[in-house]
Amino acid sequence: MKQGFIKTAAVTPKIKVADPVYNAEVICREMEKAAAGGAKIIVFPELCITGYTCGDLFLQPLLLEEASRQLLKIAECTVGKDALVMAGLPMEREGRLYNVAAVLYRGEILGLVPKANIPSYAEFYEGRHFAEGNAEPVPFVFAGKPVPFGTNILFDCESVHGLTVGCEVCEDLWVADSPGTNHALKGATILANLSASNETVGKDEYREMLVKSASARLICGYIYTSAGEGESTQDLVFGGHNLIAENGVLLSQVKKFSCETIYGDIDVEKILSDRRRMGTFGKEPRTQYVRIPFRLEAEETSLNRHFAPMPFVPGDEAQRRRRCEEILSIQSYGLKKRYEHTGLSKAVLGVSGGLDSTLALLVTVRTFDLLGLDRKGITAVTMPCFGTTDRTYDNACRLANILKVTLEEVDIRNAVEVHFRDIRQALSDHDVTYENGQARERTQVLMDLANRLNALVIGTGDMSELALGWATYNGDHMSMYGVNAGVPKTLVRHLVTYYADTCKDEVLAEVLGDVLDTPVSPELLPPVDGVISQKTEDLVGPYELHDFFLYYMLRCGYPPAKVYRVAKLAFAGLYDDGTILKWLKNFYKRFFAQQFKRSCLPDGPKVGSVALSPRGDLRMPSDASAALWIREAEGLSPAGSLL
C-alpha cells in the first residue's frame, strides 16, 4: 500500500445454487487464498452466498435464514485478515427482500449495500423477488448489532491516504444514472461491483467497455466480479468474467469460464493526481452519505501490474501503426493551419540526416501535399560544420532529393570561425561556446533565408530534448512552428519507422532505415576517423529512460521514489538499478534548470497527454526550486528505498 498501490482481488467461487452452507465454505477458502496473495480488497459475486439463480426459492424463509447465518460465518473468517471483503446475499428488511452486498472487515459487518436498480427485462426477473434499495442509509439490526443499510455508504481507510471504497451491484453499472457516479463524486477512489452477469454472444465485449468507461469517466479503480459456472442452470450460462480497471485502462481480466481469481494493483495516488488536475471533477451530490472507517496495515504492495518501458509507444503493433498515422496527421494539420493563416507557401528547415529533422521534413512534405503546394517550396538546408560526418550529410542530401524538395547547402565553417575570432573563442577549445556558436549560426542562416524566401522556419526539436533542455537557447531552440514539440524521442523513432514501412518507396525506405541506425547526435564536435564522436545519450542518458521519467512525473504525478520503483520493474534486465538512479537524478536536475527555455517556446502541436507548452499543459515558473525533488532522488539507494 505504500506509494498508493492497493492490491485488489475479484474472486468467483464455484458455488452450488441454493446451498449457503457449501457456498460459505468455498467463499472462506477462496478468501484465504486471496488474502494470502496480498489482496487488501476482496470482492465476491452478487448473491454468491445463496446463488443468483434461486428463483422463487428466494421467497423461502429457510434459505434466507441460512444465508444470514452463513454471512456471520464468513465474517468470522475475516478475523485476522488485513482486507476489506464483500459478498452478496438476499436479505429481508421490514417485510421486503433486498439484493445486498455485505461489506466485512476483521469479523465485523461494516455495512449492507442494497442493489439500487432491479432489472426485469429479457432473461432477468428480479422484480419478482427484490425491492429497489434505499439510497440514504438507515439503521438495521443484524445479529443483534446495528448496521447501516443503504446504497450511500462509503468505506474510508484511515491508514491509506485517499483510499475510499464504494459499492454497487451488477445492474447499477448498466444504467444511465449509476450509484457509482455519486460515490465517486463523494470521494470514492475504488468502486466494487458484485455481479451475476450471464453470458451471451458479444456481451463480454460490452461488459469490458462498460467497466473501462466507468473507471475512466469517474477517474477511479473499478473491481467487477461476476458469477461463474456454478450458477449456470436452465436457460442461463455464467462465465465468471472478472475485470479490474483503473482510469480507463484494464489492469486484468479473467478468461471466461475459467473461474479464476484475478488481482489488480490499483494506484490510488494516481487517481487522486488525475482528479486534482481535472478541474471539472468533484461537484458533490446533495444526497446524504454514511462514512465508515477501517484500517489496513501499512506495507509495501508486491506489484504485479505491468509498466511499459516506453509509455508513449503502444505495445500492440496494429495500435502503434494507427497511433503513428494519427500523430503524423496532427502534426501536418497543425502546420497546415499555420500556412492557411499566414498565406505563405514556402518552408525552410535544417536537415542534418538525424531523426528529428527527418521527421520534420516528412511532416512538412505531407503538409504541402495536403495544401496542394509544390514541394519545391520546401527548402531543406544542410549546413556542414566541424562535426558533420559524411554519413549524415549524404543522408540529408538523399532525403531532400528523393522527396523532391529544394536542397540548399550552406557551409557555415567560415562564418563560425569569423564569429569565434570576433568573440575571442579559440577553435581548439571545444567548450559549450564552441558548440552553441555553431547551433546559433545554423539558426541565423535558417531565419535569414526564410526572410529572403518569404517562408516559415520549421522547428525540428522534440519533446524529450525540451524536457532536458538539450537545445541551444535561441539556436535550434527557436523556430516559427515546431512540428515535433509534442513528440518524445522514443516516439520519433517509431514515426520514422512507420513512414518507412508505408511509403511504398524502396529507396526512401532504405535511407530512412540508415537514419534510424545513426546514433543520436547534434554533431557539434569533430568526428573521430569520420565517425560521430558526440553521442547525445552518452551525455544526458538513454532517452527511453528519460521519456519514462517524464511520463510518470507529469502524467501520473509520481514523486522520484515512486518513479524509481516502477522504473526498476519496467527496465529489469535492461538497466541495473544504479544506472536508472543515476539518470533519474540527472533528469530532475535538468528538468528544473531548463524551464526557462520552455517558457518561451514557439508554437507547436500537442499530440499526446503529456506536453510542455508554457501556454497549455506546463505552466511552470522558470525559477522554481528543484530542491524537494532532488532531495528525494538523492536520498534513494540502488536497493530502492530511501536512505
TORDOTOR-759726 format. One record per residue (C-alpha): residue number from 1; x, y, z; residue in one letter. Coordinates in steps of 0.02 Angstrom, whole numbers, plus 50000, padded with zeros to 5 digits. Layout:
<rs>
NUM;X;Y;Z;a
...
</rs>
This chain:
<rs>
1;50000;50000;50000;m
2;50150;50114;50010;k
3;50153;50243;49871;q
4;49966;50218;49845;g
5;49964;50044;49769;f
6;49820;49935;49831;i
7;49813;49752;49781;k
8;49633;49701;49745;t
9;49554;49535;49700;a
10;49399;49483;49603;a
11;49352;49307;49657;v
12;49224;49190;49578;t
13;49194;49036;49687;p
14;49117;48881;49610;k
15;48957;48877;49711;i
16;48803;48767;49720;k
17;48635;48850;49690;v
18;48531;48862;49850;a
19;48665;48787;49963;d
20;48726;48927;50078;p
21;48823;48808;50191;v
22;48928;48739;50049;y
23;48947;48911;49970;n
24;49009;48990;50131;a
25;49143;48856;50145;e
26;49201;48890;49967;v
27;49197;49078;49994;i
28;49302;49065;50152;c
29;49426;48952;50065;r
30;49444;49070;49917;e
31;49457;49218;50035;m
32;49604;49135;50123;e
33;49693;49115;49956;k
34;49661;49295;49903;a
35;49719;49364;50070;a
36;49875;49255;50061;a
37;49904;49329;49888;g
38;49913;49502;49967;g
39;49740;49566;49918;a
40;49676;49707;50028;k
41;49505;49721;49944;i
42;49422;49555;49902;i
43;49260;49555;49804;v
44;49144;49406;49779;f
45;48993;49399;49660;p
46;48814;49454;49682;e
47;48707;49338;49789;l
48;48852;49215;49797;c
49;48804;49151;49970;i
50;48643;49077;49901;t
51;48671;49084;49715;g
52;48593;49210;49596;y
53;48480;49088;49504;t
54;48375;49028;49652;c
55;48214;49099;49576;g
56;48063;49079;49690;d
57;48171;48992;49819;l
58;48217;49169;49871;f
59;48042;49175;49948;l
60;48082;49028;50062;q
61;48121;49083;50241;p
62;48236;48933;50264;l
63;48353;48993;50127;l
64;48354;49173;50191;l
65;48388;49121;50370;e
66;48530;49005;50321;e
67;48607;49139;50211;a
68;48612;49259;50359;s
69;48689;49125;50471;r
70;48823;49090;50340;q
71;48860;49276;50320;l
72;48909;49277;50504;l
73;49024;49128;50475;k
74;49104;49216;50327;i
75;49126;49371;50436;a
76;49214;49263;50565;e
77;49334;49207;50428;c
78;49388;49387;50403;t
79;49457;49395;50582;v
80;49645;49417;50574;g
81;49642;49459;50389;k
82;49703;49629;50334;d
83;49571;49652;50199;a
84;49402;49727;50160;l
85;49289;49587;50096;v
86;49124;49598;50001;m
87;48999;49458;49969;a
88;48818;49455;49909;g
89;48661;49381;49986;l
90;48472;49407;49994;p
91;48413;49499;50149;m
92;48242;49541;50218;e
93;48208;49712;50295;r
94;48037;49771;50352;e
95;47943;49641;50251;g
96;48036;49670;50088;r
97;48178;49571;50010;l
98;48338;49655;49951;y
99;48486;49601;49846;n
100;48628;49653;49962;v
101;48817;49671;49961;a
102;48886;49641;50135;a
103;49049;49730;50175;v
104;49154;49636;50302;l
105;49311;49681;50398;y
106;49402;49589;50538;r
107;49249;49495;50597;g
108;49129;49641;50583;e
109;48991;49682;50459;i
110;49029;49864;50420;l
111;48883;49896;50304;g
112;48746;49820;50197;l
113;48730;49897;50024;v
114;48569;49852;49930;p
115;48556;49845;49741;k
116;48479;50008;49681;a
117;48420;49954;49507;n
118;48319;49795;49490;i
119;48311;49725;49312;p
120;48152;49643;49250;s
121;48183;49628;49064;y
122;48242;49493;48942;a
123;48309;49348;49047;e
124;48304;49448;49209;f
125;48155;49441;49327;y
126;48224;49512;49489;e
127;48073;49623;49516;g
128;47975;49468;49562;r
129;48081;49447;49718;h
130;48182;49603;49759;f
131;48142;49783;49802;a
132;48248;49932;49747;e
133;48374;49979;49878;g
134;48357;50139;49978;n
135;48489;50272;49944;a
136;48501;50359;50112;e
137;48566;50234;50240;p
138;48455;50182;50385;v
139;48497;50086;50544;p
140;48467;49899;50529;f
141;48489;49774;50668;v
142;48576;49616;50609;f
143;48626;49479;50731;a
144;48590;49599;50873;g
145;48703;49738;50810;k
146;48657;49898;50717;p
147;48724;49903;50539;v
148;48696;50044;50413;p
149;48587;49986;50267;f
150;48582;50088;50105;g
151;48672;50122;49942;t
152;48753;50285;50001;n
153;48888;50209;50111;i
154;49073;50240;50086;l
155;49214;50148;50174;f
156;49361;50261;50217;d
157;49531;50185;50251;c
158;49610;50288;50389;e
159;49785;50219;50359;s
160;49797;50246;50170;v
161;49775;50422;50106;h
162;49638;50435;49977;g
163;49577;50255;49988;l
164;49387;50264;49994;t
165;49283;50117;49934;v
166;49107;50123;49863;g
167;48997;49979;49814;c
168;48865;49944;49681;e
169;48780;49784;49623;v
170;48776;49720;49443;c
171;48636;49816;49353;e
172;48690;49975;49444;d
173;48834;49987;49320;l
174;48725;49962;49166;w
175;48601;50103;49198;v
176;48610;50285;49147;a
177;48625;50353;49324;d
178;48732;50231;49422;s
179;48759;50242;49610;p
180;48945;50236;49572;g
181;48938;50411;49498;t
182;48883;50486;49664;n
183;49004;50375;49758;h
184;49149;50443;49655;a
185;49091;50622;49671;l
186;49086;50597;49859;k
187;49266;50537;49857;g
188;49264;50351;49819;a
189;49427;50308;49730;t
190;49386;50122;49710;i
191;49217;50052;49661;l
192;49173;49870;49685;a
193;49034;49788;49584;n
194;48963;49622;49642;l
195;48882;49549;49486;s
196;48797;49397;49414;a
197;48805;49435;49229;s
198;48763;49287;49117;n
199;48849;49258;48951;e
200;48777;49291;48779;t
201;48871;49316;48617;v
202;48968;49481;48621;g
203;48913;49527;48796;k
204;49089;49512;48865;d
205;49150;49649;48748;e
206;49009;49765;48802;y
207;49042;49724;48985;r
208;49226;49764;48965;e
209;49182;49929;48881;m
210;49065;49975;49024;l
211;49196;49940;49158;v
212;49333;50033;49068;k
213;49216;50178;49030;s
214;49155;50191;49210;a
215;49333;50192;49278;s
216;49383;50324;49150;a
217;49232;50438;49173;r
218;49236;50427;49362;l
219;49427;50427;49374;i
220;49432;50277;49489;c
221;49482;50098;49510;g
222;49342;49976;49467;y
223;49329;49795;49526;i
224;49198;49694;49434;y
225;49167;49518;49499;t
226;49041;49406;49410;s
227;48959;49239;49447;a
228;49036;49084;49369;g
229;48985;48915;49303;e
230;48917;48857;49471;g
231;48769;48973;49437;e
232;48729;48900;49266;s
233;48557;48822;49264;t
234;48406;48804;49148;q
235;48421;48942;49015;d
236;48569;49040;49084;l
237;48756;49012;49074;v
238;48879;49111;49179;f
239;49062;49133;49136;g
240;49140;49221;49285;g
241;49202;49367;49179;h
242;49301;49466;49309;n
243;49383;49632;49268;l
244;49488;49760;49362;i
245;49515;49931;49282;a
246;49594;50097;49329;e
247;49559;50263;49244;n
248;49501;50181;49083;g
249;49642;50053;49075;v
250;49609;49869;49103;l
251;49733;49804;49232;l
252;49675;49624;49224;s
253;49531;49514;49168;q
254;49495;49330;49177;v
255;49467;49215;49030;k
256;49283;49174;49028;k
257;49229;49007;49103;f
258;49394;48986;49196;s
259;49327;49047;49365;c
260;49499;49109;49413;e
261;49539;49241;49543;t
262;49617;49394;49466;i
263;49722;49528;49551;y
264;49745;49710;49509;g
265;49863;49836;49588;d
266;49760;49996;49587;i
267;49859;50158;49606;d
268;49757;50271;49721;v
269;49888;50409;49715;e
270;49874;50418;49526;k
271;49684;50426;49538;i
272;49697;50573;49658;l
273;49825;50657;49546;s
274;49711;50641;49394;d
275;49564;50709;49492;r
276;49664;50859;49553;r
277;49717;50907;49378;r
278;49540;50890;49309;m
279;49453;51046;49369;g
280;49280;50987;49317;t
281;49283;50837;49433;f
282;49211;50839;49608;g
283;49042;50927;49605;k
284;48972;50841;49758;e
285;48798;50764;49752;p
286;48674;50829;49880;r
287;48622;50657;49941;t
288;48672;50607;50116;q
289;48809;50479;50146;y
290;48868;50375;50291;v
291;49057;50354;50301;r
292;49128;50204;50391;i
293;49312;50197;50441;p
294;49427;50047;50431;f
295;49615;50024;50437;r
296;49739;49923;50337;l
297;49916;49886;50391;e
298;50046;49994;50304;a
299;50158;49883;50199;e
300;50237;49882;50027;e
301;50124;49802;49898;t
302;50206;49669;49792;s
303;50171;49737;49618;l
304;50112;49626;49478;n
305;50048;49761;49361;r
306;50142;49797;49202;h
307;50236;49959;49174;f
308;50282;49979;48992;a
309;50461;50039;48970;p
310;50401;50153;48830;m
311;50236;50227;48893;p
312;50221;50343;48743;f
313;50229;50197;48621;v
314;50087;50069;48610;p
315;50148;49891;48629;g
316;50021;49819;48507;d
317;50085;49836;48329;e
318;49916;49872;48250;a
319;49877;50004;48380;q
320;50051;50078;48360;r
321;50027;50097;48172;r
322;49858;50182;48200;r
323;49937;50297;48328;r
324;50081;50343;48211;c
325;49959;50387;48072;e
326;49857;50493;48192;e
327;50010;50586;48258;i
328;50075;50623;48084;l
329;49903;50692;48042;s
330;49900;50802;48198;i
331;50072;50870;48156;q
332;50035;50904;47973;s
333;49861;50977;48001;y
334;49930;51092;48136;g
335;50061;51155;48014;l
336;49930;51165;47876;k
337;49828;51286;47980;k
338;49981;51396;48007;r
339;50007;51406;47819;y
340;49825;51444;47785;e
341;49829;51582;47916;h
342;49989;51664;47853;t
343;49953;51642;47668;g
344;50134;51585;47642;l
345;50186;51444;47527;s
346;50370;51416;47570;k
347;50460;51323;47708;a
348;50639;51320;47768;v
349;50710;51189;47885;l
350;50880;51123;47929;g
351;50913;50943;47884;v
352;51054;50853;47972;s
353;51024;50673;47925;g
354;50964;50640;48102;g
355;50796;50577;48165;l
356;50714;50740;48218;d
357;50750;50840;48061;s
358;50699;50690;47956;t
359;50530;50681;48041;l
360;50506;50869;48024;a
361;50544;50858;47838;l
362;50422;50713;47815;l
363;50285;50810;47906;v
364;50318;50967;47803;t
365;50308;50867;47641;v
366;50146;50790;47699;r
367;50078;50964;47739;t
368;50124;51035;47570;f
369;50039;50887;47487;d
370;49881;50922;47589;l
371;49885;51104;47534;l
372;49920;51062;47353;g
373;50082;51161;47361;l
374;50237;51123;47258;d
375;50363;51026;47362;r
376;50499;51134;47284;k
377;50435;51270;47400;g
378;50516;51172;47541;i
379;50699;51220;47559;t
380;50797;51087;47653;a
381;50959;51166;47711;v
382;51112;51064;47754;t
383;51243;51162;47849;m
384;51406;51066;47862;p
385;51524;51119;48001;c
386;51658;51047;48115;f
387;51558;50895;48174;g
388;51470;50844;48013;t
389;51502;50666;47953;t
390;51488;50601;47777;d
391;51352;50480;47831;r
392;51232;50611;47898;t
393;51273;50735;47759;y
394;51239;50605;47624;d
395;51075;50550;47706;n
396;51014;50730;47719;a
397;51051;50762;47536;c
398;50975;50598;47479;r
399;50815;50630;47577;l
400;50793;50801;47500;a
401;50819;50734;47325;n
402;50705;50582;47347;i
403;50566;50690;47420;l
404;50589;50815;47276;k
405;50613;50967;47388;v
406;50739;51105;47358;t
407;50909;51064;47432;l
408;51023;51206;47482;e
409;51195;51188;47558;e
410;51268;51325;47667;v
411;51440;51281;47735;d
412;51450;51379;47898;i
413;51630;51341;47944;r
414;51700;51509;47886;n
415;51558;51607;47966;a
416;51582;51518;48132;v
417;51771;51544;48127;e
418;51747;51731;48095;v
419;51623;51739;48238;h
420;51742;51648;48354;f
421;51881;51772;48310;r
422;51761;51914;48349;d
423;51721;51846;48523;i
424;51898;51780;48553;r
425;51845;51596;48560;q
426;51987;51476;48521;a
427;51946;51344;48391;l
428;52040;51218;48495;s
429;51928;51248;48646;d
430;51783;51128;48623;h
431;51676;51200;48762;d
432;51492;51250;48766;v
433;51530;51410;48671;t
434;51610;51307;48532;y
435;51452;51201;48520;e
436;51320;51336;48541;n
437;51405;51455;48421;g
438;51377;51329;48282;q
439;51197;51297;48333;a
440;51156;51483;48333;r
441;51241;51508;48166;e
442;51131;51370;48093;r
443;50976;51456;48160;t
444;51031;51626;48094;q
445;51053;51551;47921;v
446;50880;51473;47926;l
447;50794;51630;47990;m
448;50877;51746;47865;d
449;50850;51625;47722;l
450;50667;51616;47770;a
451;50657;51806;47764;n
452;50732;51807;47591;r
453;50613;51671;47529;l
454;50460;51735;47624;n
455;50450;51566;47711;a
456;50419;51490;47883;l
457;50561;51409;47979;v
458;50501;51238;48034;i
459;50571;51183;48202;g
460;50639;51007;48221;t
461;50672;50986;48409;g
462;50570;50853;48501;d
463;50485;50849;48671;m
464;50620;50745;48755;s
465;50752;50874;48710;e
466;50639;51010;48779;l
467;50616;50915;48941;a
468;50804;50900;48965;l
469;50844;51071;48893;g
470;50952;50985;48762;w
471;50940;51132;48643;a
472;51039;51291;48618;t
473;50943;51441;48682;y
474;50897;51549;48532;n
475;50980;51418;48423;g
476;50890;51257;48375;d
477;50775;51304;48520;h
478;50691;51433;48407;m
479;50582;51421;48251;s
480;50418;51487;48180;m
481;50324;51324;48211;y
482;50396;51171;48299;g
483;50311;51019;48224;v
484;50398;50895;48340;n
485;50372;50990;48503;a
486;50241;50867;48567;g
487;50331;50708;48512;v
488;50450;50618;48632;p
489;50610;50544;48562;k
490;50553;50363;48585;t
491;50402;50401;48478;l
492;50501;50496;48345;v
493;50591;50335;48303;r
494;50428;50241;48279;h
495;50353;50379;48172;l
496;50500;50372;48054;v
497;50492;50182;48053;t
498;50307;50188;48012;y
499;50339;50310;47869;y
500;50475;50195;47800;a
501;50358;50045;47811;d
502;50212;50130;47723;t
503;50293;50249;47597;c
504;50297;50118;47457;k
505;50465;50186;47400;d
506;50610;50065;47423;e
507;50744;50197;47401;v
508;50664;50314;47528;l
509;50638;50170;47649;a
510;50822;50124;47632;e
511;50879;50300;47676;v
512;50757;50312;47821;l
513;50824;50146;47884;g
514;51001;50214;47887;d
515;50942;50371;47977;v
516;50862;50259;48108;l
517;51027;50166;48130;d
518;51127;50327;48152;t
519;51174;50373;48333;p
520;51080;50525;48401;v
521;51200;50673;48397;s
522;51198;50862;48374;p
523;51365;50842;48279;e
524;51445;50994;48359;l
525;51612;50911;48400;l
526;51735;50849;48268;p
527;51714;50667;48217;p
528;51845;50536;48254;v
529;51905;50443;48100;d
530;51750;50504;48008;g
531;51631;50433;48140;v
532;51515;50531;48255;i
533;51608;50566;48417;s
534;51471;50658;48512;q
535;51330;50540;48559;k
536;51188;50626;48649;t
537;51136;50477;48754;e
538;51313;50457;48822;d
539;51300;50634;48888;l
540;51121;50653;48951;v
541;51070;50471;48968;g
542;50960;50350;48872;p
543;50807;50435;48801;y
544;50698;50285;48840;e
545;50735;50313;49025;l
546;50705;50500;49016;h
547;50541;50478;48922;d
548;50487;50354;49056;f
549;50533;50476;49194;f
550;50444;50619;49104;l
551;50283;50520;49081;y
552;50269;50461;49260;y
553;50317;50630;49333;m
554;50199;50739;49229;l
555;50059;50620;49177;r
556;50046;50520;49337;c
557;50113;50642;49467;g
558;50237;50515;49537;y
559;50372;50579;49656;p
560;50553;50523;49625;p
561;50546;50371;49740;a
562;50392;50303;49653;k
563;50462;50339;49479;v
564;50619;50245;49529;y
565;50520;50097;49596;r
566;50417;50071;49438;v
567;50566;50107;49325;a
568;50660;49962;49404;k
569;50512;49849;49363;l
570;50494;49915;49186;a
571;50679;49905;49141;f
572;50726;49747;49236;a
573;50860;49659;49136;g
574;50894;49813;49028;l
575;50972;49932;49154;y
576;51038;49898;49328;d
577;50969;49995;49475;d
578;51122;50106;49489;g
579;51109;50162;49308;t
580;50924;50201;49325;i
581;50955;50302;49483;l
582;51100;50397;49405;k
583;50997;50458;49258;w
584;50843;50489;49366;l
585;50942;50615;49469;k
586;51008;50692;49309;n
587;50831;50705;49240;f
588;50764;50806;49388;y
589;50914;50923;49389;k
590;50899;50959;49204;r
591;50709;50968;49200;f
592;50701;51106;49330;f
593;50856;51200;49274;a
594;50799;51212;49093;q
595;50621;51276;49115;q
596;50674;51449;49055;f
597;50696;51376;48881;k
598;50522;51301;48883;r
599;50445;51464;48945;s
600;50473;51544;48775;c
601;50442;51401;48656;l
602;50373;51433;48483;p
603;50203;51362;48440;d
604;50190;51176;48405;g
605;50052;51045;48403;p
606;50007;50947;48560;k
607;49994;50764;48510;v
608;49975;50667;48674;g
609;49926;50677;48856;s
610;50097;50747;48904;v
611;50152;50914;48833;a
612;50273;51050;48886;l
613;50198;51207;48809;s
614;50201;51355;48930;p
615;50033;51408;48856;r
616;49948;51243;48894;g
617;49999;51091;48994;d
618;50152;51151;49091;l
619;50135;51323;49169;r
620;50290;51309;49274;m
621;50395;51455;49339;p
622;50567;51466;49263;s
623;50645;51493;49434;d
624;50557;51352;49529;a
625;50668;51264;49654;s
626;50708;51082;49619;a
627;50768;51053;49798;a
628;50618;50949;49855;l
629;50627;50828;49709;w
630;50817;50817;49706;i
631;50824;50785;49895;r
632;50710;50635;49874;e
633;50806;50573;49722;a
634;50973;50595;49810;e
635;50904;50501;49961;g
636;50866;50345;49860;l
637;50980;50194;49863;s
638;51006;50070;49721;p
639;50906;49949;49828;a
640;50756;50061;49803;g
641;50716;50128;49975;s
642;50753;50299;50047;l
643;50922;50301;50135;l
</rs>
